[in-house]
Amino acid sequence: MVPGFANRRRFSDLTEQEILALAISSEEDDAQIYRLYAERLRSDFPDSALVFDGMAAEEDGHRTALIELHKKRFGTVIPLIRREHVSGFYARSPVWLIENLGLERMRAQAREMEQSAEAFYRKAAAQTTDADTRALLGDLAAAEAGHDKKAGQLEAAHLGQDERAREDADAHRKFVLTWVQPGLAGLMDGSVSTLAPIFATAFATQDTHTTFLVGLAASVGAGISMGFTEAAHDDGVISGRGSPIKRGFASGLMTMVGGLGHALPYLITDFWTATIIALIVVFIELWAIAWIQNKFMETPFMRAAFQVVLGGALVFAAGALIGGG
């Protein structure tokens, strides 16, 4: 048995009191998630923070109504039951995963939260034969559908077209500055700077194992260096480029990926087969860099391609000449 799953209850085995208790705890959790979203967004996106504040208040209202219903039917002692106690119950993504993905991802997650809850309650209502339980689940499904509609009303009230456009532009700018720009710099450094040592070693030794080890060392070393450099040189407070840890991670990881791309083919034992594949990978890497520059940095594609391909070609030629000599 998988640890943690053997003790879960099936939804079909829950009593009406337990279903009501589960709804209460779910409303509490969702209200807390919305408040965390609002708190994360308040300094940079105050209008969207107001939307999430309003959604949290809506969840509080439904929770209060559910508690009153529980008091009326079952008394004041509410069973302790949460989503993770029930097999097949809809799950929520951890807040720390969503908050790092930006404003639009939070908005999408909020819509998914309400829609998944509605769908689950409607499916559960359709599967039960008890009239009271069916009515209760139907009411909960209607409440979740109302949450989704209310979210749209709150966005219309607090987030007009101008505010939405401004916040979307700010979110895109932060995404580019925090993730794309450092990642692109790392990919360029890893793809281009490792060309010379990898291909110099390849042509000097014609030993694929040695070439792979040199490429691996160069890629990992460059990734660590770029990651620490990016994280240390700008804390993001004045520049607004975001968390130095995020930028360092993006830069370091993409630097390592850029170098490993044309080092991994040398796991192949045949030298010329490995070299030809490595050259194909280099070509793909350089064009990918040009595409990213064009899409996110608004650099004309042909200019970006010319700069990247020319630079990569010069570094490759240097490595090949040195290794071949």
Secondary structure, 3 states (H helix, E strand, C coil): CCCCCCCCEEHHHCCHHHHHHHHHHHHHHHHHHHHHHHHHHCCCCHHHHHHHHHHHHHHHHHHHHHHHHHHHHHCCCCCCCCHHHEECCCCCCCHHHHHCCCHHHHHHHHHHHHHHHHHHHHHHHHHCCCHHHHHHHHHHHHHHHHHHHHHHHHHHHHCCHHHHHHHHHHHHHHHHHHHHHHHHHHHHHHHHHCHHHHHHHHHHHCCHHHHHHHHHHHHHHHHHHHHHHHHHHCCCCCCCCCCHHHHHHHHHHHHHHHHHHCCHHHHCCCHHHHHHHHHHHHHHHHHHHHHHHHHHCCCCHHHHHHHHHHHHHHHHHHHHHHHHC
